[in-house]
Amino acid sequence: MSLEADAATFRALARSSRRLWGSVRLSVSECGPWAGDGWRAWVRRPSAYRLERLDGSLQDAELDQGGTGSTAFLRGEVADPEEHYGPEATALRREALDLVGDLARPATPDEDALSVVIRARDEAERRLAANPRLLAGRLLADPPTSRPEDGVPFFVNYRRMALLEPDELADGEADPVEELPDGVPWESMTPQEQELHHAREIRDLAVAVTETARGDLARWDRPALEIARVDRVDHHGRPALEAVVRTTPAYSPRCSCCPLLAGRHALATERDAMGEEQARQIGWPDPAEGGVDFRVRLDAGTGICVEVEALDGIEPGGGFTAVVEEVDVRYPDALFTERSTP
């Protein structure tokens, strides 16, 4: 089936890799001034991989690797007793419980409202996952309400995971809870102010949960990229979708030090995480010099990101090309041990 060449389908393909393949062999070549050596990998979901140099020499192999978990969208908990919440915070917590009453109720009289709302969120997401809205090709039409758990192993860096599961190209970071006002550090707030803010977070999360339960995902639909053009192309004998894209401040890679699209927004995120002093000491590039425009290809059958080329910034022409060599072959466990030979 030929996929539509449009932005919605490109985003759906990027977020659907987890449902499109179970094992893959691919080879990757990098280009640009900071390009690394080429490599070939055999990957079997969720945790096995074999990594070789292009000359066939073994670099690493692992049969079983624990997952890295998913990214939750509510941060921090305050465990003060109920009597310290204050009347306004208590009212917000009760409002949250009322909102999610059809999805979850307190298991005990003293169960915290946050715990109940999180159980309600899990139930809403379970119902949504059981009946997702799909585009042609079984592609996921809607954004997730939180970053899904990684379904591939980590090897060398997070860019390789992102290449295999490029959902960072589809959906930007969205947070349903109220942010602290600019310039107001958490430590400067009184315990009562902290509790009130936390109660607002719980209430806002409950509102988001009820929207998820009825299939309204508008608040989560925050594109990571501006997509200018999408074309159907042939990529080493396999159909692919190619897009010319521009990153936005919503672009949220798995790891900002090794994103798929290494440009202005990823550089800024990583600089903010390390702090200005450390960035200066290590000579971190000025984000203003980073590019925002890229050419990106996704394999139509697997959703794997098979090509990236920077079109501007400090590394124009930099990127990589991947060749999907085989898909859904039943690899034996022996392949993923150091002594095995493909």
Disulfide bonds with the S-S distance in Angstrom:
none
